[in-house]
Amino acid sequence: MLEAFLNVVPITIIVGIIYVIYRIIKIKKNKLSVNYFYEIVKFIFVCYLTGLINLVLVPSNLWSHFWFYIKTGYPTGDSLGLFSGSFNFVPSLYKYLIKSELSIGTWVRDMLIGNMLMFIPMGILLPLVFKKINKKNIFIISILIPLSIEIIQPIVGRSFDIDDIIMNFIGIIIGYLVIVIFRKLKEKNT
C-alpha cells in the first residue's frame, strides 16, 4: 500500500504544479479577486483526486512499470493486465458473520479500513469545493462515485468489490459529517 502511494506522489506533485500555474494565469488574466482559503482547498482537491484516480483507476502496476523504465531504461517484461479484473458481489461482513467463510485477518481489515479512510477526504472536500453539495444529495454522490470507480476497475485490471463500494460510501459520509459538525460548531461560536 505504501509503495502504491509513493508511486503516485510524483504525478500528483506535477499535476498540482500545473494546476497552480493555471490558476495564477487565470486569476491574473481575468483580474479576479482571490479567496486564498478556497484556492488552497481547490488545490488540495485537485491533488487528492489525482492521487485517488492513480490509486484506484489505473492498472495497479502502471506506475511501478513506469518508474522501473525510467530507472533502468528498459521495460519490466510484465503485462499491465487490462481487462483482467475479478468480481466480488458478496460483502465480507456477510461472509464473516453469516456464512463463516472468512476470517477477518489483517489484510481484510486493512483493506476495509483503508478503503474507508481513502474516501474521508472526498467527503470533506466535496462540500468545500462545490457549494451545492448538501445533506440531500451527498448520499447519491456517495453511492455514485464509488460505484463508478468499481465499474471501471475490472477494465484496468483491478477488481470490482462490493466491500469497496460500502467502505468508500461510509468514508465519504464520515468526511461530510466532519464538515457538518465543523460548520455547526463555527456557527455556534459566532
SVG drawing of the C-alpha trace seen along z (x, -y; Angstrom):
<svg xmlns="http://www.w3.org/2000/svg" viewBox="-32 -43 51 64">
<polyline fill="none" stroke="black" stroke-width="0.4" points="0.0,0.0 2.8,-2.4 4.6,-1.6 1.5,-2.3 1.1,-5.6 4.7,-6.6 4.5,-5.6 1.7,-8.2 3.3,-11.1 5.4,-12.4 2.5,-12.6 0.3,-14.2 3.0,-16.9 3.3,-17.5 -0.4,-17.9 -0.5,-20.2 2.2,-22.4 0.4,-22.6 -2.9,-23.5 -1.2,-26.3 0.3,-27.8 -3.1,-27.5 -4.9,-29.3 -2.3,-32.0 -2.5,-32.7 -6.4,-32.7 -6.5,-34.9 -4.1,-37.5 -5.6,-37.4 -9.2,-37.9 -8.1,-40.1 -10.1,-38.0 -10.1,-38.6 -8.5,-35.7 -10.1,-33.8 -7.0,-32.1 -8.9,-29.5 -11.0,-28.5 -7.9,-28.4 -6.0,-26.2 -9.0,-23.8 -9.3,-23.5 -5.6,-22.8 -5.8,-20.1 -8.9,-18.7 -7.0,-18.5 -4.0,-16.8 -6.3,-14.4 -8.3,-13.5 -5.1,-13.0 -3.7,-10.6 -7.0,-8.8 -7.5,-8.3 -4.0,-6.9 -4.5,-4.6 -7.9,-3.2 -8.4,-3.8 -5.1,-3.0 -3.6,0.5 -2.2,1.4 1.3,1.9 1.4,-1.0 3.5,-3.4 5.9,-0.7 6.4,0.2 6.9,-3.5 9.4,-4.2 11.3,-0.9 11.6,-2.0 12.8,-5.5 15.4,-4.0 16.7,-1.2 15.8,-2.3 14.0,0.9 10.6,2.4 9.9,4.9 8.5,7.5 5.3,7.9 2.0,7.0 -0.3,4.4 -3.3,6.8 -6.0,4.7 -9.5,6.4 -8.3,9.0 -10.2,7.8 -12.2,10.0 -15.6,9.5 -16.9,9.8 -20.6,9.2 -20.8,10.6 -19.8,8.3 -17.1,9.6 -19.2,8.9 -21.9,11.3 -19.2,13.9 -17.8,13.5 -21.0,13.3 -23.5,15.4 -21.5,17.9 -18.4,18.2 -16.4,18.4 -14.0,15.6 -11.7,14.8 -11.1,11.1 -7.4,11.1 -5.1,8.2 -5.3,8.0 -9.1,7.9 -9.2,5.5 -6.6,3.2 -8.4,3.2 -11.7,2.4 -10.3,-0.4 -8.1,-1.7 -11.0,-1.9 -13.0,-3.9 -10.1,-6.2 -9.2,-6.8 -12.6,-8.5 -13.0,-10.6 -11.1,-13.5 -13.7,-13.2 -16.5,-13.8 -14.6,-16.7 -13.5,-18.4 -16.7,-18.0 -18.8,-20.4 -15.9,-22.9 -15.3,-22.9 -18.9,-22.6 -21.3,-24.8 -24.3,-22.7 -23.3,-19.6 -25.8,-19.3 -27.4,-16.6 -30.0,-15.9 -27.5,-15.0 -24.5,-13.7 -26.0,-10.2 -26.5,-10.0 -23.0,-11.3 -21.6,-8.9 -23.1,-6.0 -22.4,-7.1 -18.7,-7.9 -17.6,-4.5 -20.0,-2.6 -18.5,-4.4 -15.0,-3.6 -15.8,0.1 -17.5,0.5 -14.3,-0.9 -11.8,1.1 -12.1,4.5 -11.4,2.8 -8.0,1.6 -7.1,5.0 -8.4,4.3 -11.4,5.9 -15.0,5.0 -15.6,5.4 -18.9,4.6 -16.8,4.1 -15.1,1.2 -18.4,-0.5 -19.7,-0.1 -16.5,-1.3 -16.0,-4.2 -19.6,-5.3 -19.0,-5.2 -15.8,-7.2 -17.5,-9.9 -20.3,-10.2 -17.9,-10.4 -16.0,-13.2 -19.2,-15.0 -20.3,-14.7 -17.0,-16.2 -17.7,-19.3 -21.3,-19.5 -20.1,-19.3 -17.4,-21.8 -19.8,-24.2 -22.3,-23.8 -19.5,-24.5 -18.4,-27.5 -22.0,-28.9 -22.4,-28.2 -19.2,-30.2 -20.2,-33.2"/>
</svg>
